[in-house]
Amino acid sequence: MKLLLADDHTLFRDALVQYIVRAEPDAAVSLAKDLYEAMALLESGVEPDLVLLDLRMPGMDGMNGFRILREKYPDIRVALMSGVAESYDVKQAMELGAVAYFPKTLSGKAMLKALQLVLAGERYLPIEHATNEVMPSYYNGLERPGGESGAQPPYPHVRDFSAADPLKITARERDVLVQMAKGYTNKEIADVLNLQLATVKLHVRGVCRKLGARNRTEAALKARELGFATAS
């Protein structure tokens, strides 16, 4: 098993490598912190059986980075991982030639089995049996990571705002909205939620789109109208 793993979250990257190596001692995993390093490794002659790309890391620019890598190395199998992907991201990636999509909500055991399946020549797209939809990259507040239906959401400090539910606002986007409604800047939100600034900006764009807001200020006003400012 020869992999090229590109992800800007060091903790996730290192944890995944350790899990893979423990299960597959002969595995060879090359590491990159962004798309630029991944491309440099491929240009240097690294020949992985599979490239794993984080969808939201530096250099990806949405699907543009993935598209460029596919065009330059059409014979290399490429899979995407994400912690914030929406279903349309996954659909577009598969249409562009991704051989798999791995949500970061997968357990280590499930991830390893999926990798083995893909390395055997299959394509992998996880489907939730309850909804028959692509498995989300985040927990939507209806289930715990263990799959206990009706359990408390993984972000217990975020209330269940029924007015926002039809908009398909994710649990993490709600976290961000709560802070936006309080008037926090993106940097302050990143500090409070222990997120990267780029990740906060991504969520802000997402909630603006879902709320039909033209800008961040308008989204914050709508968030207050929905009651997000009262969340603890």
C-alpha positions in Angstrom: 0.0 0.0 0.0 1.6 3.2 -1.2 -0.3 6.4 -0.3 0.2 10.1 -0.7 -1.8 11.9 2.0 -2.2 15.6 1.7 -4.0 17.4 4.6 -3.2 20.7 6.4 -4.4 19.4 9.8 -1.3 17.9 11.3 -3.1 16.0 14.1 -5.5 14.3 11.7 -2.8 13.5 9.2 -0.5 12.0 11.8 -3.3 10.0 13.5 -4.4 8.6 10.2 -0.9 7.6 9.3 -0.4 5.8 12.6 -3.6 3.9 12.3 -2.8 2.8 8.7 0.8 1.7 9.6 -0.4 -0.2 12.7 -2.9 -2.1 10.5 -0.6 -2.3 7.5 3.1 -2.4 8.6 4.3 -2.5 5.0 2.4 0.6 4.1 4.4 3.5 2.7 2.8 6.9 3.2 4.1 10.2 1.8 2.9 13.3 3.5 2.0 16.8 2.3 0.5 19.7 4.1 -1.2 21.3 1.0 -1.8 20.7 -2.7 1.5 22.4 -3.6 3.6 19.9 -1.6 1.5 17.0 -3.0 2.2 18.2 -6.6 5.9 18.6 -5.8 6.1 15.1 -4.5 4.4 13.7 -7.6 6.8 15.8 -9.8 9.8 14.4 -7.9 8.8 10.8 -8.9 6.7 9.6 -6.0 4.3 7.0 -7.4 1.5 6.3 -5.0 -1.3 3.7 -5.5 -3.7 6.4 -4.2 -3.6 10.1 -3.5 -5.8 11.3 -0.6 -6.6 15.0 -0.8 -8.3 17.2 1.8 -10.9 19.1 0.0 -10.4 22.4 2.0 -6.7 22.6 2.3 -4.5 25.4 0.8 -4.1 25.2 -3.0 -7.4 23.3 -3.6 -9.4 26.4 -4.5 -12.7 24.4 -4.4 -12.4 21.8 -7.1 -9.9 23.7 -9.2 -6.9 22.1 -7.5 -8.3 18.6 -7.8 -9.1 19.3 -11.5 -5.5 20.4 -12.2 -4.0 17.4 -10.5 -6.3 15.1 -12.5 -5.4 16.7 -15.7 -1.6 16.6 -15.0 -1.7 13.0 -13.6 -4.7 11.3 -15.3 -3.4 7.8 -14.5 -3.1 8.4 -10.7 -6.1 7.4 -8.7 -7.2 10.3 -6.4 -9.7 10.3 -3.5 -11.0 13.2 -1.5 -11.5 13.6 2.2 -13.3 16.4 4.0 -14.7 17.5 7.3 -17.1 20.1 5.8 -18.1 18.8 2.4 -21.7 19.2 1.1 -23.4 16.6 -1.1 -22.8 18.8 -4.2 -19.1 18.9 -3.5 -19.0 15.1 -3.4 -21.1 14.7 -6.6 -18.9 17.1 -8.5 -15.7 15.4 -7.3 -17.0 12.0 -8.4 -18.0 13.4 -11.8 -14.5 14.8 -12.2 -12.9 11.4 -11.7 -12.4 10.9 -7.9 -12.3 7.2 -7.1 -13.6 7.8 -3.5 -14.9 10.3 -1.0 -14.0 9.8 2.6 -15.9 11.9 5.2 -13.8 12.6 8.3 -16.6 11.2 10.4 -15.6 7.7 9.4 -14.0 5.6 12.2 -10.4 4.5 11.7 -11.5 1.0 11.1 -14.1 2.0 8.5 -11.6 4.3 6.8 -9.1 1.4 6.5 -11.6 -0.9 5.1 -12.7 1.8 2.6 -9.0 2.3 1.6 -8.5 -1.4 1.0 -11.6 -1.5 -1.2 -10.4 1.4 -3.3 -6.9 0.0 -3.6 -8.5 -3.2 -4.9 -9.9 -1.2 -7.8 -13.4 -0.2 -6.5 -14.9 3.2 -6.1 -16.1 4.3 -2.7 -19.0 6.6 -1.8 -20.5 6.1 1.7 -24.3 6.2 1.9 -26.4 6.7 5.0 -29.1 3.9 5.0 -31.6 6.1 6.9 -31.6 8.8 4.3 -30.2 7.1 1.2 -28.0 10.2 0.9 -24.2 10.6 0.8 -22.8 10.4 4.4 -22.1 13.9 5.7 -18.7 15.1 6.7 -20.1 16.5 9.9 -22.6 15.4 12.5 -25.9 17.1 12.0 -27.1 17.0 15.6 -29.5 14.2 15.0 -27.1 11.4 15.8 -24.0 10.9 17.9 -20.8 9.6 16.3 -21.9 6.2 17.6 -25.2 6.4 15.7 -27.6 6.7 18.6 -30.7 8.2 17.0 -32.3 11.0 18.9 -29.3 11.5 21.2 -28.0 14.8 22.2 -26.1 16.7 19.5 -22.3 16.7 19.5 -22.3 20.5 20.0 -24.6 20.6 23.1 -24.2 24.4 23.5 -26.0 25.0 20.2 -29.8 25.0 20.4 -32.0 23.3 17.8 -33.3 26.3 15.8 -36.3 24.9 13.9 -36.5 28.0 11.7 -33.0 27.3 10.4 -33.4 23.5 9.9 -35.1 23.8 6.5 -32.0 25.7 5.4 -29.8 22.7 6.1 -27.5 24.6 8.4 -24.9 22.2 9.8 -24.0 21.9 13.5 -20.6 23.7 13.0 -22.3 26.4 10.9 -24.6 27.0 13.8 -21.6 27.4 16.1 -20.3 30.0 13.8 -23.7 31.7 13.5 -24.0 32.0 17.2 -20.7 33.9 17.4 -21.6 36.0 14.3 -24.9 37.0 16.0 -22.9 38.2 19.0 -20.9 40.5 16.7 -17.6 38.5 16.8 -15.1 38.9 14.0 -13.9 35.9 12.0 -10.6 36.0 13.9 -12.5 36.0 17.3 -14.7 33.2 16.1 -11.7 31.1 15.1 -10.2 31.7 18.6 -13.5 30.8 20.4 -14.2 27.7 18.4 -10.5 26.6 18.0 -10.8 26.7 14.2 -8.5 27.9 11.5 -9.4 31.3 10.1 -9.8 29.9 6.6 -12.3 27.3 8.0 -14.4 30.1 9.7 -14.4 32.1 6.4 -15.7 28.9 4.6 -18.5 28.5 7.1 -19.4 32.2 6.9 -19.7 31.9 3.1 -21.9 28.8 3.6 -24.3 30.4 6.0 -24.5 33.6 3.9 -25.6 31.4 1.0 -28.1 29.4 3.0 -29.6 32.5 4.7 -29.8 34.3 1.4 -27.6 37.1 2.9 -25.6 39.4 0.7 -22.8 39.8 3.1 -21.6 38.9 6.6 -23.4 41.8 8.3 -26.7 40.8 6.8 -26.2 37.2 7.8 -25.5 38.3 11.4 -28.7 40.3 11.5 -30.7 37.3 10.2 -29.0 35.1 12.8 -30.2 37.4 15.5 -33.7 37.3 14.1 -33.6 33.5 14.3 -32.5 33.7 17.9 -28.9 32.6 17.6 -27.7 35.5 19.7 -29.4 33.9 22.7 -27.5 30.6 22.5 -25.2 29.9 25.3 
